[in-house]
Amino acid sequence: MGTIFSFVDKMISSFGQTIIGLTLAFIGFEQVFPDVSTPYSSDILWVTLFMFIGMLMVAWIASLVAMKFYDLDKEKMVEIQAVIEERRQKVKAEQKTD
């Protein structure tokens, strides 16, 4: 499970630079990224706001949609807890025999 999490984390993290690069290319920075000496423009403002607020809102909405269609109710949670407890008891029994 940890390996899968690490893989997904690295994959999503690598998309960050790609998204920024594509967004900046979209507003005209195809050869060089803006730096401190780049004059302010409304395009840079809107891209910054989209990246700062818009991307978070999209992610939150995606999370809400995913949670809405996730089948986890009280009965399923009780079942999962029972399986976990069974595994825990099995591990304890194996440790006592070792």
mmCIF file as gemmi writes it, N, C-alpha and C atoms, coordinates in Angstrom:
data_model
loop_
_atom_site.group_PDB
_atom_site.id
_atom_site.type_symbol
_atom_site.label_atom_id
_atom_site.label_alt_id
_atom_site.label_comp_id
_atom_site.label_asym_id
_atom_site.label_entity_id
_atom_site.label_seq_id
_atom_site.pdbx_PDB_ins_code
_atom_site.Cartn_x
_atom_site.Cartn_y
_atom_site.Cartn_z
_atom_site.occupancy
_atom_site.B_iso_or_equiv
_atom_site.pdbx_formal_charge
_atom_site.auth_seq_id
_atom_site.auth_asym_id
_atom_site.pdbx_PDB_model_num
ATOM 1 N N . MET Axp A 1 ? 0.823 -1.186 0 1 0 ? 1 A 1
ATOM 2 C CA . MET Axp A 1 ? 0 0 0 1 0 ? 1 A 1
ATOM 3 C C . MET Axp A 1 ? 0.871 1.255 0 1 0 ? 1 A 1
ATOM 4 N N . GLY Axp A 2 ? 1.943 1.225 0.761 1 0 ? 2 A 1
ATOM 5 C CA . GLY Axp A 2 ? 2.85 2.367 0.807 1 0 ? 2 A 1
ATOM 6 C C . GLY Axp A 2 ? 3.515 2.629 -0.524 1 0 ? 2 A 1
ATOM 7 N N . THR Axp A 3 ? 3.836 1.556 -1.232 1 0 ? 3 A 1
ATOM 8 C CA . THR Axp A 3 ? 4.465 1.696 -2.543 1 0 ? 3 A 1
ATOM 9 C C . THR Axp A 3 ? 3.513 2.325 -3.531 1 0 ? 3 A 1
ATOM 10 N N . ILE Axp A 4 ? 2.264 1.914 -3.492 1 0 ? 4 A 1
ATOM 11 C CA . ILE Axp A 4 ? 1.264 2.491 -4.394 1 0 ? 4 A 1
ATOM 12 C C . ILE Axp A 4 ? 1.087 3.971 -4.089 1 0 ? 4 A 1
ATOM 13 N N . PHE Axp A 5 ? 1.004 4.32 -2.805 1 0 ? 5 A 1
ATOM 14 C CA . PHE Axp A 5 ? 0.863 5.72 -2.424 1 0 ? 5 A 1
ATOM 15 C C . PHE Axp A 5 ? 2.061 6.524 -2.915 1 0 ? 5 A 1
ATOM 16 N N . SER Axp A 6 ? 3.262 5.994 -2.731 1 0 ? 6 A 1
ATOM 17 C CA . SER Axp A 6 ? 4.467 6.688 -3.153 1 0 ? 6 A 1
ATOM 18 C C . SER Axp A 6 ? 4.479 6.894 -4.67 1 0 ? 6 A 1
ATOM 19 N N . PHE Axp A 7 ? 4.079 5.865 -5.407 1 0 ? 7 A 1
ATOM 20 C CA . PHE Axp A 7 ? 4.039 5.962 -6.869 1 0 ? 7 A 1
ATOM 21 C C . PHE Axp A 7 ? 3.05 7.035 -7.309 1 0 ? 7 A 1
ATOM 22 N N . VAL Axp A 8 ? 1.847 7.008 -6.766 1 0 ? 8 A 1
ATOM 23 C CA . VAL Axp A 8 ? 0.826 7.987 -7.147 1 0 ? 8 A 1
ATOM 24 C C . VAL Axp A 8 ? 1.271 9.389 -6.749 1 0 ? 8 A 1
ATOM 25 N N . ASP Axp A 9 ? 1.876 9.532 -5.575 1 0 ? 9 A 1
ATOM 26 C CA . ASP Axp A 9 ? 2.366 10.836 -5.128 1 0 ? 9 A 1
ATOM 27 C C . ASP Axp A 9 ? 3.407 11.388 -6.083 1 0 ? 9 A 1
ATOM 28 N N . LYS Axp A 10 ? 4.35 10.566 -6.484 1 0 ? 10 A 1
ATOM 29 C CA . LYS Axp A 10 ? 5.392 11.019 -7.416 1 0 ? 10 A 1
ATOM 30 C C . LYS Axp A 10 ? 4.809 11.34 -8.789 1 0 ? 10 A 1
ATOM 31 N N . MET Axp A 11 ? 3.842 10.548 -9.226 1 0 ? 11 A 1
ATOM 32 C CA . MET Axp A 11 ? 3.225 10.784 -10.531 1 0 ? 11 A 1
ATOM 33 C C . MET Axp A 11 ? 2.477 12.119 -10.532 1 0 ? 11 A 1
ATOM 34 N N . ILE Axp A 12 ? 1.696 12.374 -9.502 1 0 ? 12 A 1
ATOM 35 C CA . ILE Axp A 12 ? 0.946 13.626 -9.418 1 0 ? 12 A 1
ATOM 36 C C . ILE Axp A 12 ? 1.906 14.805 -9.261 1 0 ? 12 A 1
ATOM 37 N N . SER Axp A 13 ? 2.953 14.645 -8.469 1 0 ? 13 A 1
ATOM 38 C CA . SER Axp A 13 ? 3.929 15.716 -8.28 1 0 ? 13 A 1
ATOM 39 C C . SER Axp A 13 ? 4.617 16.072 -9.596 1 0 ? 13 A 1
ATOM 40 N N . SER Axp A 14 ? 4.862 15.087 -10.424 1 0 ? 14 A 1
ATOM 41 C CA . SER Axp A 14 ? 5.522 15.367 -11.706 1 0 ? 14 A 1
ATOM 42 C C . SER Axp A 14 ? 4.601 16.125 -12.651 1 0 ? 14 A 1
ATOM 43 N N . PHE Axp A 15 ? 3.292 15.974 -12.475 1 0 ? 15 A 1
ATOM 44 C CA . PHE Axp A 15 ? 2.359 16.711 -13.318 1 0 ? 15 A 1
ATOM 45 C C . PHE Axp A 15 ? 2.322 18.194 -12.967 1 0 ? 15 A 1
ATOM 46 N N . GLY Axp A 16 ? 2.753 18.56 -11.778 1 0 ? 16 A 1
ATOM 47 C CA . GLY Axp A 16 ? 2.718 19.954 -11.353 1 0 ? 16 A 1
ATOM 48 C C . GLY Axp A 16 ? 3.492 20.868 -12.286 1 0 ? 16 A 1
ATOM 49 N N . GLN Axp A 17 ? 4.73 20.528 -12.569 1 0 ? 17 A 1
ATOM 50 C CA . GLN Axp A 17 ? 5.545 21.339 -13.465 1 0 ? 17 A 1
ATOM 51 C C . GLN Axp A 17 ? 4.979 21.351 -14.883 1 0 ? 17 A 1
ATOM 52 N N . THR Axp A 18 ? 4.42 20.226 -15.301 1 0 ? 18 A 1
ATOM 53 C CA . THR Axp A 18 ? 3.822 20.157 -16.636 1 0 ? 18 A 1
ATOM 54 C C . THR Axp A 18 ? 2.621 21.086 -16.734 1 0 ? 18 A 1
ATOM 55 N N . ILE Axp A 19 ? 1.778 21.083 -15.731 1 0 ? 19 A 1
ATOM 56 C CA . ILE Axp A 19 ? 0.6 21.952 -15.737 1 0 ? 19 A 1
ATOM 57 C C . ILE Axp A 19 ? 1.013 23.419 -15.737 1 0 ? 19 A 1
ATOM 58 N N . ILE Axp A 20 ? 1.995 23.766 -14.925 1 0 ? 20 A 1
ATOM 59 C CA . ILE Axp A 20 ? 2.481 25.151 -14.896 1 0 ? 20 A 1
ATOM 60 C C . ILE Axp A 20 ? 3.067 25.535 -16.248 1 0 ? 20 A 1
ATOM 61 N N . GLY Axp A 21 ? 3.886 24.672 -16.825 1 0 ? 21 A 1
ATOM 62 C CA . GLY Axp A 21 ? 4.488 24.961 -18.126 1 0 ? 21 A 1
ATOM 63 C C . GLY Axp A 21 ? 3.449 25.139 -19.217 1 0 ? 21 A 1
ATOM 64 N N . LEU Axp A 22 ? 2.455 24.264 -19.262 1 0 ? 22 A 1
ATOM 65 C CA . LEU Axp A 22 ? 1.41 24.378 -20.282 1 0 ? 22 A 1
ATOM 66 C C . LEU Axp A 22 ? 0.574 25.637 -20.088 1 0 ? 22 A 1
ATOM 67 N N . THR Axp A 23 ? 0.296 25.97 -18.836 1 0 ? 23 A 1
ATOM 68 C CA . THR Axp A 23 ? -0.495 27.17 -18.562 1 0 ? 23 A 1
ATOM 69 C C . THR Axp A 23 ? 0.267 28.425 -18.956 1 0 ? 23 A 1
ATOM 70 N N . LEU Axp A 24 ? 1.549 28.485 -18.639 1 0 ? 24 A 1
ATOM 71 C CA . LEU Axp A 24 ? 2.343 29.646 -19.027 1 0 ? 24 A 1
ATOM 72 C C . LEU Axp A 24 ? 2.528 29.711 -20.539 1 0 ? 24 A 1
ATOM 73 N N . ALA Axp A 25 ? 2.676 28.574 -21.194 1 0 ? 25 A 1
ATOM 74 C CA . ALA Axp A 25 ? 2.782 28.564 -22.658 1 0 ? 25 A 1
ATOM 75 C C . ALA Axp A 25 ? 1.482 29.065 -23.276 1 0 ? 25 A 1
ATOM 76 N N . PHE Axp A 26 ? 0.366 28.755 -22.646 1 0 ? 26 A 1
ATOM 77 C CA . PHE Axp A 26 ? -0.933 29.185 -23.145 1 0 ? 26 A 1
ATOM 78 C C . PHE Axp A 26 ? -1.06 30.709 -23.169 1 0 ? 26 A 1
ATOM 79 N N . ILE Axp A 27 ? -0.423 31.406 -22.211 1 0 ? 27 A 1
ATOM 80 C CA . ILE Axp A 27 ? -0.522 32.865 -22.179 1 0 ? 27 A 1
ATOM 81 C C . ILE Axp A 27 ? 0.657 33.55 -22.877 1 0 ? 27 A 1
ATOM 82 N N . GLY Axp A 28 ? 1.503 32.78 -23.524 1 0 ? 28 A 1
ATOM 83 C CA . GLY Axp A 28 ? 2.537 33.403 -24.349 1 0 ? 28 A 1
ATOM 84 C C . GLY Axp A 28 ? 3.969 33.21 -23.911 1 0 ? 28 A 1
ATOM 85 N N . PHE Axp A 29 ? 4.23 32.524 -22.848 1 0 ? 29 A 1
ATOM 86 C CA . PHE Axp A 29 ? 5.604 32.285 -22.384 1 0 ? 29 A 1
ATOM 87 C C . PHE Axp A 29 ? 6.074 30.93 -22.899 1 0 ? 29 A 1
ATOM 88 N N . GLU Axp A 30 ? 6.277 30.833 -24.208 1 0 ? 30 A 1
ATOM 89 C CA . GLU Axp A 30 ? 6.642 29.548 -24.8 1 0 ? 30 A 1
ATOM 90 C C . GLU Axp A 30 ? 8.144 29.262 -24.724 1 0 ? 30 A 1
ATOM 91 N N . GLN Axp A 31 ? 8.975 30.294 -24.804 1 0 ? 31 A 1
ATOM 92 C CA . GLN Axp A 31 ? 10.42 30.094 -24.81 1 0 ? 31 A 1
ATOM 93 C C . GLN Axp A 31 ? 11.037 30.213 -23.42 1 0 ? 31 A 1
ATOM 94 N N . VAL Axp A 32 ? 10.589 31.2 -22.644 1 0 ? 32 A 1
ATOM 95 C CA . VAL Axp A 32 ? 11.177 31.484 -21.331 1 0 ? 32 A 1
ATOM 96 C C . VAL Axp A 32 ? 10.048 31.719 -20.329 1 0 ? 32 A 1
ATOM 97 N N . PHE Axp A 33 ? 10.205 31.164 -19.124 1 0 ? 33 A 1
ATOM 98 C CA . PHE Axp A 33 ? 9.24 31.433 -18.06 1 0 ? 33 A 1
ATOM 99 C C . PHE Axp A 33 ? 9.414 32.866 -17.561 1 0 ? 33 A 1
ATOM 100 N N . PRO Axp A 34 ? 8.354 33.458 -17.008 1 0 ? 34 A 1
ATOM 101 C CA . PRO Axp A 34 ? 8.5 34.806 -16.442 1 0 ? 34 A 1
ATOM 102 C C . PRO Axp A 34 ? 9.425 34.789 -15.231 1 0 ? 34 A 1
ATOM 103 N N . ASP Axp A 35 ? 10.119 35.917 -15.039 1 0 ? 35 A 1
ATOM 104 C CA . ASP Axp A 35 ? 10.989 36.046 -13.872 1 0 ? 35 A 1
ATOM 105 C C . ASP Axp A 35 ? 10.679 37.357 -13.166 1 0 ? 35 A 1
ATOM 106 N N . VAL Axp A 36 ? 11.554 37.779 -12.272 1 0 ? 36 A 1
ATOM 107 C CA . VAL Axp A 36 ? 11.319 38.975 -11.465 1 0 ? 36 A 1
ATOM 108 C C . VAL Axp A 36 ? 11.213 40.221 -12.337 1 0 ? 36 A 1
ATOM 109 N N . SER Axp A 37 ? 11.941 40.266 -13.433 1 0 ? 37 A 1
ATOM 110 C CA . SER Axp A 37 ? 11.936 41.463 -14.276 1 0 ? 37 A 1
ATOM 111 C C . SER Axp A 37 ? 10.784 41.478 -15.287 1 0 ? 37 A 1
ATOM 112 N N . THR Axp A 38 ? 9.977 40.454 -15.334 1 0 ? 38 A 1
ATOM 113 C CA . THR Axp A 38 ? 8.84 40.412 -16.259 1 0 ? 38 A 1
ATOM 114 C C . THR Axp A 38 ? 7.766 41.377 -15.766 1 0 ? 38 A 1
ATOM 115 N N . PRO Axp A 39 ? 7.295 42.254 -16.648 1 0 ? 39 A 1
ATOM 116 C CA . PRO Axp A 39 ? 6.244 43.189 -16.209 1 0 ? 39 A 1
ATOM 117 C C . PRO Axp A 39 ? 4.942 42.453 -15.914 1 0 ? 39 A 1
ATOM 118 N N . TYR Axp A 40 ? 4.198 43.002 -14.943 1 0 ? 40 A 1
ATOM 119 C CA . TYR Axp A 40 ? 2.919 42.398 -14.594 1 0 ? 40 A 1
ATOM 120 C C . TYR Axp A 40 ? 1.938 42.528 -15.748 1 0 ? 40 A 1
ATOM 121 N N . SER Axp A 41 ? 1.068 41.539 -15.858 1 0 ? 41 A 1
ATOM 122 C CA . SER Axp A 41 ? 0.013 41.617 -16.866 1 0 ? 41 A 1
ATOM 123 C C . SER Axp A 41 ? -1.234 40.938 -16.309 1 0 ? 41 A 1
ATOM 124 N N . SER Axp A 42 ? -2.365 41.209 -16.92 1 0 ? 42 A 1
ATOM 125 C CA . SER Axp A 42 ? -3.602 40.596 -16.459 1 0 ? 42 A 1
ATOM 126 C C . SER Axp A 42 ? -3.588 39.094 -16.737 1 0 ? 42 A 1
ATOM 127 N N . ASP Axp A 43 ? -2.884 38.67 -17.792 1 0 ? 43 A 1
ATOM 128 C CA . ASP Axp A 43 ? -2.784 37.235 -18.075 1 0 ? 43 A 1
ATOM 129 C C . ASP Axp A 43 ? -2.082 36.493 -16.939 1 0 ? 43 A 1
ATOM 130 N N . ILE Axp A 44 ? -0.983 37.069 -16.461 1 0 ? 44 A 1
ATOM 131 C CA . ILE Axp A 44 ? -0.255 36.443 -15.351 1 0 ? 44 A 1
ATOM 132 C C . ILE Axp A 44 ? -1.129 36.415 -14.1 1 0 ? 44 A 1
ATOM 133 N N . LEU Axp A 45 ? -1.877 37.484 -13.858 1 0 ? 45 A 1
ATOM 134 C CA . LEU Axp A 45 ? -2.763 37.541 -12.698 1 0 ? 45 A 1
ATOM 135 C C . LEU Axp A 45 ? -3.8 36.425 -12.765 1 0 ? 45 A 1
ATOM 136 N N . TRP Axp A 46 ? -4.471 36.271 -13.906 1 0 ? 46 A 1
ATOM 137 C CA . TRP Axp A 46 ? -5.532 35.272 -14.018 1 0 ? 46 A 1
ATOM 138 C C . TRP Axp A 46 ? -4.989 33.851 -13.96 1 0 ? 46 A 1
ATOM 139 N N . VAL Axp A 47 ? -3.83 33.62 -14.548 1 0 ? 47 A 1
ATOM 140 C CA . VAL Axp A 47 ? -3.227 32.294 -14.459 1 0 ? 47 A 1
ATOM 141 C C . VAL Axp A 47 ? -2.844 31.99 -13.016 1 0 ? 47 A 1
ATOM 142 N N . THR Axp A 48 ? -2.299 32.964 -12.313 1 0 ? 48 A 1
ATOM 143 C CA . THR Axp A 48 ? -1.938 32.775 -10.907 1 0 ? 48 A 1
ATOM 144 C C . THR Axp A 48 ? -3.171 32.477 -10.061 1 0 ? 48 A 1
ATOM 145 N N . LEU Axp A 49 ? -4.234 33.235 -10.274 1 0 ? 49 A 1
ATOM 146 C CA . LEU Axp A 49 ? -5.466 32.991 -9.525 1 0 ? 49 A 1
ATOM 147 C C . LEU Axp A 49 ? -6.042 31.617 -9.838 1 0 ? 49 A 1
ATOM 148 N N . PHE Axp A 50 ? -5.991 31.232 -11.106 1 0 ? 50 A 1
ATOM 149 C CA . PHE Axp A 50 ? -6.494 29.909 -11.471 1 0 ? 50 A 1
ATOM 150 C C . PHE Axp A 50 ? -5.682 28.815 -10.796 1 0 ? 50 A 1
ATOM 151 N N . MET Axp A 51 ? -4.354 28.954 -10.808 1 0 ? 51 A 1
ATOM 152 C CA . MET Axp A 51 ? -3.512 27.935 -10.19 1 0 ? 51 A 1
ATOM 153 C C . MET Axp A 51 ? -3.693 27.925 -8.668 1 0 ? 51 A 1
ATOM 154 N N . PHE Axp A 52 ? -3.847 29.093 -8.065 1 0 ? 52 A 1
ATOM 155 C CA . PHE Axp A 52 ? -3.937 29.204 -6.611 1 0 ? 52 A 1
ATOM 156 C C . PHE Axp A 52 ? -5.311 28.804 -6.082 1 0 ? 52 A 1
ATOM 157 N N . ILE Axp A 53 ? -6.369 29.208 -6.779 1 0 ? 53 A 1
ATOM 158 C CA . ILE Axp A 53 ? -7.719 28.962 -6.293 1 0 ? 53 A 1
ATOM 159 C C . ILE Axp A 53 ? -8.449 27.933 -7.15 1 0 ? 53 A 1
ATOM 160 N N . GLY Axp A 54 ? -8.388 28.1 -8.456 1 0 ? 54 A 1
ATOM 161 C CA . GLY Axp A 54 ? -9.157 27.252 -9.368 1 0 ? 54 A 1
ATOM 162 C C . GLY Axp A 54 ? -8.78 25.786 -9.303 1 0 ? 54 A 1
ATOM 163 N N . MET Axp A 55 ? -7.494 25.501 -9.272 1 0 ? 55 A 1
ATOM 164 C CA . MET Axp A 55 ? -7.057 24.097 -9.226 1 0 ? 55 A 1
ATOM 165 C C . MET Axp A 55 ? -7.495 23.438 -7.915 1 0 ? 55 A 1
ATOM 166 N N . LEU Axp A 56 ? -7.433 24.17 -6.818 1 0 ? 56 A 1
ATOM 167 C CA . LEU Axp A 56 ? -7.895 23.622 -5.539 1 0 ? 56 A 1
ATOM 168 C C . LEU Axp A 56 ? -9.394 23.339 -5.574 1 0 ? 56 A 1
ATOM 169 N N . MET Axp A 57 ? -10.149 24.248 -6.162 1 0 ? 57 A 1
ATOM 170 C CA . MET Axp A 57 ? -11.59 24.036 -6.246 1 0 ? 57 A 1
ATOM 171 C C . MET Axp A 57 ? -11.916 22.818 -7.104 1 0 ? 57 A 1
ATOM 172 N N . VAL Axp A 58 ? -11.199 22.648 -8.194 1 0 ? 58 A 1
ATOM 173 C CA . VAL Axp A 58 ? -11.407 21.474 -9.047 1 0 ? 58 A 1
ATOM 174 C C . VAL Axp A 58 ? -11.086 20.2 -8.264 1 0 ? 58 A 1
ATOM 175 N N . ALA Axp A 59 ? -9.992 20.217 -7.519 1 0 ? 59 A 1
ATOM 176 C CA . ALA Axp A 59 ? -9.61 19.047 -6.723 1 0 ? 59 A 1
ATOM 177 C C . ALA Axp A 59 ? -10.646 18.758 -5.635 1 0 ? 59 A 1
ATOM 178 N N . TRP Axp A 60 ? -11.143 19.791 -4.976 1 0 ? 60 A 1
ATOM 179 C CA . TRP Axp A 60 ? -12.154 19.594 -3.931 1 0 ? 60 A 1
ATOM 180 C C . TRP Axp A 60 ? -13.442 19.018 -4.522 1 0 ? 60 A 1
ATOM 181 N N . ILE Axp A 61 ? -13.843 19.527 -5.668 1 0 ? 61 A 1
ATOM 182 C CA . ILE Axp A 61 ? -15.053 19.013 -6.316 1 0 ? 61 A 1
ATOM 183 C C . ILE Axp A 61 ? -14.858 17.55 -6.711 1 0 ? 61 A 1
ATOM 184 N N . ALA Axp A 62 ? -13.679 17.226 -7.231 1 0 ? 62 A 1
ATOM 185 C CA . ALA Axp A 62 ? -13.395 15.831 -7.592 1 0 ? 62 A 1
ATOM 186 C C . ALA Axp A 62 ? -13.449 14.94 -6.351 1 0 ? 62 A 1
ATOM 187 N N . SER Axp A 63 ? -12.94 15.43 -5.226 1 0 ? 63 A 1
ATOM 188 C CA . SER Axp A 63 ? -12.99 14.662 -3.98 1 0 ? 63 A 1
ATOM 189 C C . SER Axp A 63 ? -14.434 14.445 -3.524 1 0 ? 63 A 1
ATOM 190 N N . LEU Axp A 64 ? -15.249 15.484 -3.62 1 0 ? 64 A 1
ATOM 191 C CA . LEU Axp A 64 ? -16.654 15.356 -3.229 1 0 ? 64 A 1
ATOM 192 C C . LEU Axp A 64 ? -17.401 14.358 -4.105 1 0 ? 64 A 1
ATOM 193 N N . VAL Axp A 65 ? -17.133 14.408 -5.401 1 0 ? 65 A 1
ATOM 194 C CA . VAL Axp A 65 ? -17.774 13.46 -6.318 1 0 ? 65 A 1
ATOM 195 C C . VAL Axp A 65 ? -17.323 12.039 -5.996 1 0 ? 65 A 1
ATOM 196 N N . ALA Axp A 66 ? -16.025 11.863 -5.746 1 0 ? 66 A 1
ATOM 197 C CA . ALA Axp A 66 ? -15.516 10.534 -5.413 1 0 ? 66 A 1
ATOM 198 C C . ALA Axp A 66 ? -16.136 10.013 -4.123 1 0 ? 66 A 1
ATOM 199 N N . MET Axp A 67 ? -16.269 10.882 -3.112 1 0 ? 67 A 1
ATOM 200 C CA . MET Axp A 67 ? -16.864 10.451 -1.852 1 0 ? 67 A 1
ATOM 201 C C . MET Axp A 67 ? -18.354 10.154 -1.994 1 0 ? 67 A 1
ATOM 202 N N . LYS Axp A 68 ? -19.024 10.89 -2.855 1 0 ? 68 A 1
ATOM 203 C CA . LYS Axp A 68 ? -20.46 10.676 -3.059 1 0 ? 68 A 1
ATOM 204 C C . LYS Axp A 68 ? -20.736 9.272 -3.597 1 0 ? 68 A 1
ATOM 205 N N . PHE Axp A 69 ? -19.888 8.803 -4.502 1 0 ? 69 A 1
ATOM 206 C CA . PHE Axp A 69 ? -20.118 7.514 -5.138 1 0 ? 69 A 1
ATOM 207 C C . PHE Axp A 69 ? -19.323 6.37 -4.508 1 0 ? 69 A 1
ATOM 208 N N . TYR Axp A 70 ? -18.67 6.63 -3.365 1 0 ? 70 A 1
ATOM 209 C CA . TYR Axp A 70 ? -17.922 5.595 -2.663 1 0 ? 70 A 1
ATOM 210 C C . TYR Axp A 70 ? -18.876 4.835 -1.758 1 0 ? 70 A 1
ATOM 211 N N . ASP Axp A 71 ? -18.928 3.537 -1.917 1 0 ? 71 A 1
ATOM 212 C CA . ASP Axp A 71 ? -19.868 2.71 -1.154 1 0 ? 71 A 1
ATOM 213 C C . ASP Axp A 71 ? -19.297 2.344 0.213 1 0 ? 71 A 1
ATOM 214 N N . LEU Axp A 72 ? -19.435 3.234 1.149 1 0 ? 72 A 1
ATOM 215 C CA . LEU Axp A 72 ? -19.001 2.963 2.521 1 0 ? 72 A 1
ATOM 216 C C . LEU Axp A 72 ? -20.089 3.468 3.463 1 0 ? 72 A 1
ATOM 217 N N . ASP Axp A 73 ? -20.802 2.519 4.036 1 0 ? 73 A 1
ATOM 218 C CA . ASP Axp A 73 ? -21.83 2.871 4.996 1 0 ? 73 A 1
ATOM 219 C C . ASP Axp A 73 ? -21.488 2.223 6.338 1 0 ? 73 A 1
ATOM 220 N N . LYS Axp A 74 ? -22.369 2.349 7.294 1 0 ? 74 A 1
ATOM 221 C CA . LYS Axp A 74 ? -22.09 1.853 8.644 1 0 ? 74 A 1
ATOM 222 C C . LYS Axp A 74 ? -21.871 0.336 8.645 1 0 ? 74 A 1
ATOM 223 N N . GLU Axp A 75 ? -22.692 -0.394 7.903 1 0 ? 75 A 1
ATOM 224 C CA . GLU Axp A 75 ? -22.567 -1.857 7.871 1 0 ? 75 A 1
ATOM 225 C C . GLU Axp A 75 ? -21.231 -2.29 7.248 1 0 ? 75 A 1
ATOM 226 N N . LYS Axp A 76 ? -20.841 -1.622 6.168 1 0 ? 76 A 1
ATOM 227 C CA . LYS Axp A 76 ? -19.571 -1.959 5.509 1 0 ? 76 A 1
ATOM 228 C C . LYS Axp A 76 ? -18.391 -1.648 6.446 1 0 ? 76 A 1
ATOM 229 N N . MET Axp A 77 ? -18.478 -0.545 7.19 1 0 ? 77 A 1
ATOM 230 C CA . MET Axp A 77 ? -17.41 -0.183 8.119 1 0 ? 77 A 1
ATOM 231 C C . MET Axp A 77 ? -17.296 -1.205 9.238 1 0 ? 77 A 1
ATOM 232 N N . VAL Axp A 78 ? -18.415 -1.697 9.753 1 0 ? 78 A 1
ATOM 233 C CA . VAL Axp A 78 ? -18.4 -2.733 10.79 1 0 ? 78 A 1
ATOM 234 C C . VAL Axp A 78 ? -17.749 -3.997 10.228 1 0 ? 78 A 1
ATOM 235 N N . GLU Axp A 79 ? -18.065 -4.337 8.997 1 0 ? 79 A 1
ATOM 236 C CA . GLU Axp A 79 ? -17.466 -5.513 8.351 1 0 ? 79 A 1
ATOM 237 C C . GLU Axp A 79 ? -15.954 -5.357 8.218 1 0 ? 79 A 1
ATOM 238 N N . ILE Axp A 80 ? -15.516 -4.189 7.795 1 0 ? 80 A 1
ATOM 239 C CA . ILE Axp A 80 ? -14.075 -3.926 7.646 1 0 ? 80 A 1
ATOM 240 C C . ILE Axp A 80 ? -13.382 -4.016 8.998 1 0 ? 80 A 1
ATOM 241 N N . GLN Axp A 81 ? -13.983 -3.451 10.04 1 0 ? 81 A 1
ATOM 242 C CA . GLN Axp A 81 ? -13.387 -3.508 11.377 1 0 ? 81 A 1
ATOM 243 C C . GLN Axp A 81 ? -13.293 -4.945 11.876 1 0 ? 81 A 1
ATOM 244 N N . ALA Axp A 82 ? -14.279 -5.766 11.546 1 0 ? 82 A 1
ATOM 245 C CA . ALA Axp A 82 ? -14.244 -7.174 11.954 1 0 ? 82 A 1
ATOM 246 C C . ALA Axp A 82 ? -13.1 -7.906 11.265 1 0 ? 82 A 1
ATOM 247 N N . VAL Axp A 83 ? -12.905 -7.646 9.989 1 0 ? 83 A 1
ATOM 248 C CA . VAL Axp A 83 ? -11.806 -8.287 9.245 1 0 ? 83 A 1
ATOM 249 C C . VAL Axp A 83 ? -10.458 -7.843 9.813 1 0 ? 83 A 1
ATOM 250 N N . ILE Axp A 84 ? -10.328 -6.555 10.134 1 0 ? 84 A 1
ATOM 251 C CA . ILE Axp A 84 ? -9.078 -6.047 10.694 1 0 ? 84 A 1
ATOM 252 C C . ILE Axp A 84 ? -8.804 -6.698 12.048 1 0 ? 84 A 1
ATOM 253 N N . GLU Axp A 85 ? -9.818 -6.797 12.878 1 0 ? 85 A 1
ATOM 254 C CA . GLU Axp A 85 ? -9.648 -7.419 14.196 1 0 ? 85 A 1
ATOM 255 C C . GLU Axp A 85 ? -9.277 -8.889 14.058 1 0 ? 85 A 1
ATOM 256 N N . GLU Axp A 86 ? -9.883 -9.574 13.111 1 0 ? 86 A 1
ATOM 257 C CA . GLU Axp A 86 ? -9.548 -10.983 12.868 1 0 ? 86 A 1
ATOM 258 C C . GLU Axp A 86 ? -8.085 -11.132 12.459 1 0 ? 86 A 1
ATOM 259 N N . ARG Axp A 87 ? -7.633 -10.266 11.597 1 0 ? 87 A 1
ATOM 260 C CA . ARG Axp A 87 ? -6.221 -10.308 11.165 1 0 ? 87 A 1
ATOM 261 C C . ARG Axp A 87 ? -5.29 -9.996 12.337 1 0 ? 87 A 1
ATOM 262 N N . ARG Axp A 88 ? -5.677 -9.017 13.15 1 0 ? 88 A 1
ATOM 263 C CA . ARG Axp A 88 ? -4.864 -8.637 14.305 1 0 ? 88 A 1
ATOM 264 C C . ARG Axp A 88 ? -4.729 -9.818 15.274 1 0 ? 88 A 1
ATOM 265 N N . GLN Axp A 89 ? -5.823 -10.505 15.535 1 0 ? 89 A 1
ATOM 266 C CA . GLN Axp A 89 ? -5.799 -11.666 16.434 1 0 ? 89 A 1
ATOM 267 C C . GLN Axp A 89 ? -4.942 -12.783 15.844 1 0 ? 89 A 1
ATOM 268 N N . LYS Axp A 90 ? -5.014 -12.947 14.538 1 0 ? 90 A 1
ATOM 269 C CA . LYS Axp A 90 ? -4.218 -13.977 13.875 1 0 ? 90 A 1
ATOM 270 C C . LYS Axp A 90 ? -2.723 -13.68 14.015 1 0 ? 90 A 1
ATOM 271 N N . VAL Axp A 91 ? -2.36 -12.406 13.838 1 0 ? 91 A 1
ATOM 272 C CA . VAL Axp A 91 ? -0.951 -12.015 13.977 1 0 ? 91 A 1
ATOM 273 C C . VAL Axp A 91 ? -0.491 -12.212 15.424 1 0 ? 91 A 1
ATOM 274 N N . LYS Axp A 92 ? -1.318 -11.842 16.393 1 0 ? 92 A 1
ATOM 275 C CA . LYS Axp A 92 ? -0.964 -12.028 17.801 1 0 ? 92 A 1
ATOM 276 C C . LYS Axp A 92 ? -0.769 -13.507 18.126 1 0 ? 92 A 1
ATOM 277 N N . ALA Axp A 93 ? -1.64 -14.358 17.591 1 0 ? 93 A 1
ATOM 278 C CA . ALA Axp A 93 ? -1.524 -15.801 17.832 1 0 ? 93 A 1
ATOM 279 C C . ALA Axp A 93 ? -0.231 -16.348 17.217 1 0 ? 93 A 1
ATOM 280 N N . GLU Axp A 94 ? 0.129 -15.87 16.059 1 0 ? 94 A 1
ATOM 281 C CA . GLU Axp A 94 ? 1.374 -16.327 15.41 1 0 ? 94 A 1
ATOM 282 C C . GLU Axp A 94 ? 2.59 -15.853 16.177 1 0 ? 94 A 1
ATOM 283 N N . GLN Axp A 95 ? 2.526 -14.652 16.747 1 0 ? 95 A 1
ATOM 284 C CA . GLN Axp A 95 ? 3.665 -14.124 17.511 1 0 ? 95 A 1
ATOM 285 C C . GLN Axp A 95 ? 3.853 -14.889 18.817 1 0 ? 95 A 1
ATOM 286 N N . LYS Axp A 96 ? 2.773 -15.345 19.401 1 0 ? 96 A 1
ATOM 287 C CA . LYS Axp A 96 ? 2.873 -16.115 20.652 1 0 ? 96 A 1
ATOM 288 C C . LYS Axp A 96 ? 3.488 -17.488 20.409 1 0 ? 96 A 1
ATOM 289 N N . THR Axp A 97 ? 3.241 -18.06 19.237 1 0 ? 97 A 1
ATOM 290 C CA . THR Axp A 97 ? 3.791 -19.384 18.949 1 0 ? 97 A 1
ATOM 291 C C . THR Axp A 97 ? 5.26 -19.311 18.557 1 0 ? 97 A 1
ATOM 292 N N . ASP Axp A 98 ? 5.734 -18.136 18.166 1 0 ? 98 A 1
ATOM 293 C CA . ASP Axp A 98 ? 7.149 -18.002 17.757 1 0 ? 98 A 1
ATOM 294 C C . ASP Axp A 98 ? 8.03 -17.839 18.917 1 0 ? 98 A 1
